[in-house]
Amino acid sequence: MKEGFEMVERPQYEIDRVMLNIKENKAPNFYGDFKLYVGNIAFECVEQDIYEAFSKIGSVGDVSLVRDDIGRNRGFGFVTMRTAEQGEAAMAELDGTEIKGRNIAVRPSNN
């Protein structure tokens, strides 16, 4: 590897997303069609915890937890599901679900 470059490890769900995009002839950076707001997330949660819950419903394109200046999860984030149908199903099935001791709120994202 060239000097000044470093290998960055990616979570498995990110690798799976890119591989599925290639298989479906979509751009590698396609995340999905339905973005959800997820609130009341336990502060000790990481992206993988949220991914595991949502991936039981459908194909997750992205998970992003909002963090403070020192890297702590602020208790909310966003999940992008690949299709609107999967997004609707995730809202119906996961709103109020307990993850690490807190019942998450799942709503359509405003952005």
N, C-alpha and C positions, 0 to 999 in steps of 0.2 A: 504494500500500500504506500502511496506517496506520502512524503513528510507533510505534516500539517493537517492530515485527514484522520478521522477516527471512525471506527465502526460503531454504529448506534443500534442497540438492541431494540427491537420492536415487539409489542405484545402479540401473541398468537392471533387474537381476533383481528388485528390490523393486517397481518399477513393473509389471513383467510379472506378478508374483505377485498384486498387487491387481487387475489387469485380468482375470486368469484367475478369481479369486474372484468377481468381478462377473458374468462370463460363466456361471459354474457356480452362480449364486445362493447363494453362500456369503458369510459376513461378510467385509468387506475385511481384517480382521485375522486371518483363518484362515491358519495357517502349514503345517499338514499333520498327518498322523496318526502319523508314525514319526520319533522323535528319535534321532539317533545321536551317540555320543561319538567324536571323532576325536583321536587322540593322535600324538605324535612329529612334530608339524608343524614344519617349518623356521621359525626365528625371523623370517626375512625375508618369509614368506608374509603375504598380506593376504586378506581375505574373498573377493575376486574370484578369487584363485588356487584356493581350495577350491571355490567355486561352479562354476568352469569344469570341474573334474574330476567333480563329482557330477552336474552337469546333463547330462553325456553318458549317464548311466544313467536319469535320469527328471527329474521336475519338483521343483525345490528350493524349499521354502517359506521357509527362513531359514538363514543362516550366521552364527555368532557365535564369534569367537575371544576367548578369555579373555586379558586384558591386565593388566600390572602397573601400579603407581602412575604411571609415566611414559609409559604407553601402548604399551609393547613387548609383542608377542605372547608368551605364556608357554609356547607349544609344544603347546597343546591347545585344543579348542573343540567346538562342537556344530553339527550339520547336521540340519535337519528336512526330511524327504522328504514329499511330499503323500500317498502311500499306503504301507501296510505292504509291499506287493509291491515297490515301488520301493526301500524301505528295505532289505529283504532282499537285493535285487539289488545295491544299493550296497555292502553288507557283503561279499557274495561276490566282487564284481568289483574292489573298490578296496582291501580290506585287504591291506597289503603293497606297494601301489603307490607308486612314487617320485614325489614332488613337490618340486622345488627341492633335490634331493640327499638327501632323507630318505624312508624308507619309512613311510608313515602306517599307523596302527592304527585300524581301524574296528570299533566294537562298539555294541550297543544302549545307550542312555543309561539311567542309573539314576534320572533325574528327569524 
